[in-house]
Amino acid sequence: MNKLKSLLFCGLFFLASCHSKDEAAFYYSKPEQDTLVTNIISIISEKPAYASDSTKFQARFRSEYVKRLPEFQLINLSKDSSGTYTYFLSRPVAGRKDLRRGVLGTFTLKPNTLEIDQFEEVANTPHFDEETVKQRGGFLFNALVKQGNITEYLKMKHYVEWPDASLIYDKKKRSWVSTIGLN
């Protein structure tokens, strides 16, 4: 009987410690997740004071991005067979403590590192409370993982703020750019 209880306890403990394939903990330890999110922050967040587009990735600005880490939450992460990650994170909205924004996209890493190689923001949600961002962003994340795109949802403005008719993501610049004057 004691063996059965021990086996049951160990089984429950094992199940509780498992992570699904859409959680960052499935792929990385907590310190590795922090490094990865900091690397994402350096791409999607505002530049630190005295940084320019050409200098913002220099080591001297790393501490500024690390300070921002508690404000960002990596909600979902998935890796496909080609090594491309799909991510969904929640980030702060400038000047508003009560609102968040969801950011969804893809990236690849340089071999055997946590250094981001290719990066794209696929969509940003409108500003919402945390729970709404998680619900709507989670829906978009699942669609992005399953379908490889969220094209059919781009017109749902209560789910996707960008891209839209005025902003598209430039992979080379790693930023959202205006479409005005591009045509």
Buried (B, 14 or more C-beta within 10 A) or exposed (E): EEEEEEEEEEEEEEEEEEEEEBBBBEBBEEEEBBBBBBBBBBBBBEBBEEBEEEEBBEEEBBEBBBEBBEEBBBBBBBBEEEEBBBBBBBBBBEEEEEBBBBBBBBBBBEEEEBEBEEBBBBBBBBBBEBEBBBEBBBBBBBBBBEEEEBEEBBEEEEBBBBBBEEBEBEEEEBEBEEEEEEE
